[in-house]
């Protein structure tokens, strides 16, 4: 009846867009709630809530920016490494130690 096949590209896209949604919305909600708590304690009714919401929005969009950069640059953050697990700094200085590559194996010397 239905021919359901596992497509890793669809799962990756759902993960990417779901992370964006939760990152932005969650940051805004948490910022607003912390601002609301501060407003009740300090007696500054709308100021901390607004500031917390805006700070949460900025934090959420910063997280999305970092996520999109890591997604489209092909590595998961940090410095890109070659097949032996060495970064660009290592290659420039010549003082390299083989470290684990992305799959957790020891790099070649």
Buried (B, 14 or more C-beta within 10 A) or exposed (E): EEEEEEEEEEEEEEEEEEBBEEBBEBBBBBBBBBBBEBBEEEEEEEEBBBBBBBBBBEBBBEBBEEBEEEBEEEEEEEEEBEEBBBBEEBEEEEEBEEEEBEEEEEBEE
